[in-house]
Amino acid sequence: MKGYNVQEYLQEIHAQYPAAERQPVIGITSNFTDGDASLRDRYYQQVIKAGGTPVIIPPVADKEVLLNTLDRLDGILLSGGADYNPLWAGEEPSIHLHGINAVRDLPELLLTQLAYNRQIPMLGICRGIQTLAMALDGKVAQDIEEERKRNTTNELLPHVKHSQDAAREELTHSVQIKTDSILYKLYQQETIYVNSFHHQAVAHPGKRFRVTATAADGTIEAIESKEYKSVMGVQWHPEWLESGLPLFQWLVQQAQEFLQAKQLHHRILTLDTHCDTPMFFPQGIHFEQRDPRILVDLHKMTEGRQDAVIMAAYLPQPKIGQFFSQLVPFDVKGPTEYADLIFDKIEQIVSANRDYLSIARTPADLYEDKRKGRKSIMLGIENGLALSHDLSNVAYFARRGVVYITLCHNGDNDICDSAKGCNTHNGVSAFGEKVIQAMNQQGIMVDLSHANEKSFYDALQISKTPIVCSHSSCRALCDHPRNLTDDQLRALAANGGVAQITLYAGFLRKEGEATIIDAIEHLEHAISIMGIDHVGLGTDFDGDGGVKGLADSSEMIQFTLQLMRRRYSERDIEKIWGGNWLRVMATVQHSSF
């Protein structure tokens, strides 16, 4: 021992620079008893052993405290403790309910939901696994034996005593682990032995989680995210066990990755090149709120650490004999006026949130907005029908700030044939050729998503600047006419253009549920054909885009985490996240001068 001289300890701390490496900060929810916020040392000692820096989260439901706390955390440990008040689950209390902790309940339910939206890694222990279920649409049994009597499927299973009198370090029953789970990767065993001190348990994990371990009596012992998030809960108390350390190491490792992803998003610009959110704006959407009706809003963009989005004025293509006014629920004269209505709504929303939101026209505008801490919206048009067969409207929309026009949508128009059309023009029409030339002159990007192959190759030949596909995926992986063939991908890259992988499930796979992994596979296929300099992401959020693991803007950082796990460099991730697209945008805009 060095003695009672603080300076000796300080000298050791300051003996090198930097004095300490940046460790992930793990917030641990505290207990509350008789006016004291407290925590057993086992929790934070395990976090320290795992390489994290622990801090205690007091049971406070204040909005400012919660949000400022979450902004500074890289991971969360939901600790054990007393029962939940069942009223939070809409249930009356059972006669078997034990003591509740009213001070903890609301703060931890709020903390968990907010952390989940922010993609913060979480590990729930005992009460903590129940917190995950309570906060995220699962169900907690107020008493295991009471639940067992209601559940006839467990009648033939053995009774297991879960509320033990043994020492907390003692292993008291077995747990069966599913082999396709995180737990199995950590322990490499189908059966492990754990301690047990509870009478409540998760009765149903809800749609966000799956069960990954059970006791012999069927009691749920572990759950993990079904949505590719770093969230897991266990019913036992690993903080007391030598065998518990791998769980804390898992949490710290996930928190370290999350920290690195946050730091990366701070340094690079993240741009989604296509969403259809504006078509909901005339319906009274609140972009400044976390509005459940839309997939892109200020809160979700902030949660996912997304800087910018190109919002399209989407115009449905009338069928023969149908009028455009029959397709939109608004009193407008025609397609041009409808596009104007959408852009007016965007400008109103931006004006009402000018401290946090801006309309950008150029790559320089995007970087300036990021520097000033604002989100950016760029304007696009999805369907050249908006031009109303008037070439002067190309210049008009350029003045409004439109950065690209998708030449057609699901149906042939007067510009070109659609991938879902009937080959009206055998590609780009004579008028369409003039439109492309006008777009080149005005510095508007030519977008060939939705066009058929003949239109694609015609436009590639006509345009004097590189073309883009703002939201298309790969036909080699999913045979759909909206997707691009390998030959199209090669031609697009040779022309200097970009293909932005989209998240519409039907373009990612023909059968089964599409996920973020499918999106990554399409991206990597495009990279294998085109090279890293010609790819990106155009989600098609609010236009039926969104898959498990990448369901809205709040989950955009999950895309980065997947790229990091595949060892993409920061420079390559920056290219994918918008750098390639902005190179083309700059080329197109500069060519008009």
N, C-alpha and C positions, 0 to 999 in steps of 0.2 A: 504494500500500500504506500502511496506517495505522501500520505499525511493530509492534514487539513489546510492545504494551500491551494486555493482556486487557481492561482496563476500557473502552477505546474500543469494543471489540466488544460488550461487555455493555451499554453505553449504547445502542447501536443496537438491540439485542434488546429492551430495556426502554423504548424510545421511545414505544410505544403499547400500548394494552390492548384486546383480549387480545394477548399477545406473538406468538402464532401461531394460525392457524386449525387446527382439528382435521382432519388428513389421515388417510386410511385407512392402516393399518399393514400392510405387506406383509412376511411372513416368507419368507426365502430359505434353502433348504436348503444347507448348506455341504459342501464336499468334505472329505476327510480323508486326509492324506498324512504319513507319518513322524511321527506324534504331533501334527500341526498341523491344526486345523480352519481351512480357508481358503476364500476366495471371490474369483473374478476381479472386478475393479472394474466391468467392463462390466454385470454384472447389476444392481448397486445404482445405478449411474449412470443406467441406462435407467429404473428405477423412479422415481428422483428427477425425471428429465425428464418423466415421465408424471404427476407430481403426487402420488406416494405417499411414505410414509416407510418406508424399508427397515430391516429388522432381520435379523440372521443367526440361523438355527436350527441349533444344534449337533447332531451325530448322536448323540442320546441316546435310549435306549429306556425310560427310567424313566417309570413311569405318571404320577407327580405332575408331573414336568417337562413331559411331553407335554400333559397336560390343562390345566395352568396356562398353557402357551404358547398353546394354541389359544384359550383364553378371551380372550386379548388381541390376537388377530390378526383382521384384516378380509379378508385375502387371502393366498394362498400361491403362491410361485414355486418349482417343483421344478426344480433346476438340473441341468446335465449332469455327466458323469463316467464312471466305469468301469462294466464289465459287472455284471449281477446274477448272484449265485450261482444256478444253475438249480434247485438243490435246493428253493428257495422256491416253485418252480412244479411240484415233484414230478418233475423231470427229472434225468437223469444228465448230467454235463458233456460237451459236444462237444469233439472234438479242436481245433476252431476257436475255442473260448472264449478270450478274452483275459484280462487281469488283472481280478479282481473286487475289490470294496471291501466286505469283510465288516462293517466298522464302520458303514457307511451303510445296509446293506440293511434290517435289521429296523426301525430307527427311522423310515425313510422309508415303509416299507410300513404301519406302524402309523399314522404321522402322516396319510398319505393316506386311509386308511379312516376314521379318526376325523374328519378334516376333511370328508370326503364326507358322513358322517352329520350333521354340523353345518351343512351347506349353505354352507360357506366357499368362495368363488370360488378356483379354482386354474388356473394355467397351467403345463404341463409342457414343458420344453425338452430335446430330445435324450434323455438318460437319463430325464428327467422324464416324457416321453410313455410311456416303457416302465414307469416307476413306476406311472403311472395304470393301464396295462393289467395289470401284475403284481398290483397291490393290489385291482383291481376286476373280477376274473373274465375278463380277456382273456388273450392268449397272446403271448409275446415269442419271436421267432426268435433262437436263439443266434448264428447267422451268416446273413447275407442270402443268400450264394451257396449255402450248404448247404440253406437253405429253398427256394431257387429250383429246385434239382435235384429236390426232392420235389414241387414244385408244377408239374404239367404245363401249367397254364393260362398260365404265364409263358414257355413255351418259345419262342414266336414274338416276344416283346418284346425290345427292345434291352437290352444290358448297360449299366448305369450304374455308374460308379465312385463309391461313397459315402464311402469313406475317403480323403479328398483330401490331397495334399501342398501345396496352394495356401495362400496367406495366408488367414486367417479372414475377412477383409473381402471376399474375392473371391467373386463369384457363379459357381458351377460347374455347376449343372444346373437344369432347369426343373421346375416343379411345376404340376399341373393341379388347379384348384380347382372344387368343385361350387358351382353358382350359388345354391343354397338354403342356404348355410352362413354362419356368422359370418365366416369368412375372406373370403368374397366381399364381404360388407358392408363389411369393413375396407379391402379393396384394390380393389374394383370391377374386378377383372380375373380372367379364367379361367386365365391363365398368369402365374406370377411366377417369378423366378429366385432361387435360394437358395445358401447354402454347404452343405457336407456333410462331417461328420467322425464317421462311425460305421460299424460293421459289423454291429451288431444292429439290429433294428427290430420294430415291432409286427406280429405275424403275423395276429392276429385281435383286434379291439377288445373283444369280449365284448358282452353284451346291453345294457350301460349306455351304450355309445358307438356312434357311427357314423363311418365314414371320410368325411372331407371334402376330402382332397387326396392325390394319389398322384404318384410319379415316373414317368418314361417306362417303367421296367421293372416297374411295378406295385407297388413298395414303398410302404407306407403312410407318408405324410408329415404327416398331420394327422388328429386325431379330435376330436369334441366330444360333449357329453352329449346323449343321446336323451330325457332325463328333465327337460328344462327347467331344468337346473342350469347355473350359470356355471362350467363346467369344460371346458378345452380343452388339447390337447397338440399340439406341432409337433416334427418330427424334426430340423429344422435348428437353427442357432444365431442367432436374431434379435438377440441382444444385441450382436453384432459388426457389424450392418448398419444403415445409415441408414434403410433401409426396414423395419427391425424395430420401430421405435417404436410403430406402431399396435397391435401385440400387447400391449405393456406398458400403453398407454393403455386398451385394453380391460380388462385385468385391474384396473387402478386404478379405472376407472369402475364395474365390477361390485362391487369392494370398497367403494367409496363408497356405492353403493345398499344393500349388505348392512349396512354400518355404520348407515345411516339407519334401516333396518328394525329392527335390534337396539335402537337408541335408542327407536324408536317402541314396540316391545314392552315396553320398560322402563317406559314412561309409561302404557300403556293395559292394560286387562284383556282377555285372549284366552280365549274360551269356546267349546268345541264342545258343542252341545246334544244330541248323541245318539251313543253308541257302545254296542256289544253285547259288549264285552270281558268283562263279568262272567260270561257263560255258560261261559267257559273257566276261571274261578277254581277251581271244584271239582276240576279236573283237575291241580292241583299247579303252576299257573302261578307264576312268580317275578316279581312286579310290580316288585321292587326291582332286578332284573337287566335287561339288554337282551335280553329273551326273544324269540327268533325266531318263536315260536308265536302271538304277539299283536301287534297294531298300535299299541297304547297301553300304555306302561309309563313308569316314572319317568325312565328314560334318554331315551326318545324324546320325551317331553313337554319335557324340559330342552333337548334338541338343537333342537327346533322352537320353543322359547321359548313354549310353551303353558302358560297359567296354570291352566285349569280345564276339567273335562269333566263332563257329566251321563251317568252310567252307568245303563243301563236293565236291569232284570230282565226279560229277554225270555221270554215264555211262548208256546209254539207252540199254535195252535188245533186241538183235536181235530176230526176229521171225524165224521160221523154214525156211531154204533156204535163209536167209538173212545174209549178212556179216556185221560185226561191222563197217567196213570202209564206208559202205553206209549210216550210221546213223550220222556220225560226219563230219563237213565241214573242216576237217584238214587232212593234209598228215601225217598220223601216221600208223605204222605197225599193231598195235593191241591195245587191251584194256589197257594193262600195260603201254604201251608207251603214250597212251592218258592221263591216270592218271598222269604220270610223266610230261607231257606237262602242265597240269593244275597246278600242284604243282610248276613247274618252274615259271609259270606266277605269282603265289602268292608270291614266294620268290623274284621275280624282283620288284613287287609292294612294298613289305615290305622293301627291300633294298633301294628303291628310297625315302621312307618315314620313314627312321629308327629312326628319332627323335620322331616320333609320333606313330609308329606301330612296332609290334614285333610278331614273331612266338613263341608261347608257346607250351610246350610239357607236362607240369605237372601242377597240381594245384598251386604249389609253384611259378612256372613261372608267372602264372596269377596274383597272389598277388604282386609279385615283379614288374611286369609291371604297375599295378595300382599305386603302391607306387611311381614309377618314372614318372607317368603321361602319360603312353603310352597305346594305345589300343592293344588288343591281338587278334591274329588269331590262331586257332588250326586247324589241318588238319583232315579231315574225308574222307572216301570213301563210296559212295552210289552205291552199287552193287558189290558184290564179284567177278563179271565178271572180274574186274581189275586184279585178280590174274592169269588170263590166265591158269587156271587149273594147277598151279605150286605152291606147298606148300612153296617152298623157298621164294616166293614173300611175304609171310606173314612177315617173318623176314626182308625182304628188305623194305617193307613199314613201319615197326616199326622203322627202322633206319632213314627213311625219316621224322619221327615224327607223323605218323598217329595215332590218338587216338581211332578211332572206324572204323569198317567196317559194313555197312548195308549189310547183307548177300545176299539180292536179291533186285530187283526192280519190275517193272510191267511186270512180266513174269518169269516163272521158269528158273533157270540156273543150273549149274552143282553142286551147293551147296545145294539148297533147293527149295521148292515150294513157289510160290508167292501167295499173296492174290488175285491177278488178273491172276493167272496161270491156269494150267489144271491138277494139281496133278501128275506131272511126276514121282516123287520119293516116293509119300505118306509121305511127310515130308522132313526131312533132309537126304541127300544122304550119302552114305558111304564116299565119298570124303569130303562132308560137315562136317561130324563128325571129320575128321582129321583137317579140317580148323579151327573148333572151338577149338580143343585141341591146335593147334599151336598158335591161338590168345591168349588163356589163358597163354601159355608159354612166349609169347612175350609182354604181358601186354597191348594188344589191346582189347578194349571193344567190346562185341558182341551186335550188334544192330539188333533188330527184327522188326523194322518198315518195312512194305511192305511184311513181311512173312505171310503165311496163318496160321491157328490155329494149324494144325498138326506140321508144322515146328517150331512154337513158343514153343509148349510143348516139342518137341524133343530137341531143343536147350537148353531149361531150364534144362532138365535132363542131357544133355551132358556136359554143361559148369560147370567148377569148381568154377567159379566166378560169381557174379551177372550180369545179362544182362540188357540192356536198350532198350527203344523204343524212339528214338531221336525225332520223329515227328509223333505222333499218337494221336487221340482223342477217345471219348467214344461212343461205339456202342449203349449203352442204350439210348443215346440222339439223335444219328443220325445213322441209320442202314446202315452202309457201311462196306464192307469186310475189308477195310483198318483200320477201327477203332477196338479198343480192347473191348472185352466183359467184364462184371463185373468179371467173373471167371478168365479171363486172368489178369485183374488188381490185383485180390487177389493173384494169383500165383506169379506174378511179385514182389509184395510187400513181400510175404513170402520168396522169394528168395533174398531179399535185393536190388532189382533193382528199376528203376525209369521209369515213363511214362511222356514224355514231350508233353504237349498239343500243337497241331499245328494249324495254321491259314488258312489252305486251306478251302475255303468256303463250298465246297461239303462234307467235313468231319464234319462240325459244324452244318449244318441244311440241310434238304431235300428241303424245299421250302422257298421262300423269301430271302431277302438280309441278309447275315451273318454279324455280327458286333462284336465289342469287348465284348459286353455283352454275346454273345453266347460263346465266348472263355472262359470267366470267369465262365459261367455255366458248361462247360465241366471240367474246372479245379476243381470246387467245387464238382462236381460229383465224380471225381477221388479221391479227398481228402476224401469224405464220404466213399468210398470203401477201399482205400489203407492207409489212414492216411496222415498227413502233411509231413512225411519224405520221400515220394516216388513220388513226382510230380515236374514238372517244365515246361519250355516253349521252344519249338523248332519251330520257326516261319515258316520255309519253304519259307522265302522271296526269290524272284527271281526264285522260283520253283512253281509259282502260289499261294503261300501263301500271306496273307495280306487281312485284312477286314476293314470295315469302323471303324475308331477310333483307329486302329492299322495297318496302311497301309504300313509303312516302319519303318526303324530304328529310324527316328526322333521322332516317336510317342511312343517309348518304355516306357517313363516315365508315359504315360497315363495308362499303365498296373498297375504300382505301385499305381497311384492315385485311381484306382478302388479297389485295394486290401486294401488300407488305409481306403476308405469309408466303406468297409465291416468289419472294425475293426480287421484286421489281425495284429498281433504283429510284431515288427521289426524282431525278430528272425525267425518267420514263413515266412515273406517276403524274408528274406535272404536265407532261405532254398529253396523257390520256385524259386528264381532268380539264382540258380546255386549251392547252398550249398549241396543239395541232390545229384545232378549229380557229383559234385566234390568228395563227399564221396565215391561214387561208383568208380569213376576214380582212386582215391588213392588206394582203395582196389584191383582193377584189376592190377594196375601198380606194387604195392608192392608184389603181389602174384607171379610175374614173377622173383623176385630176388632169 
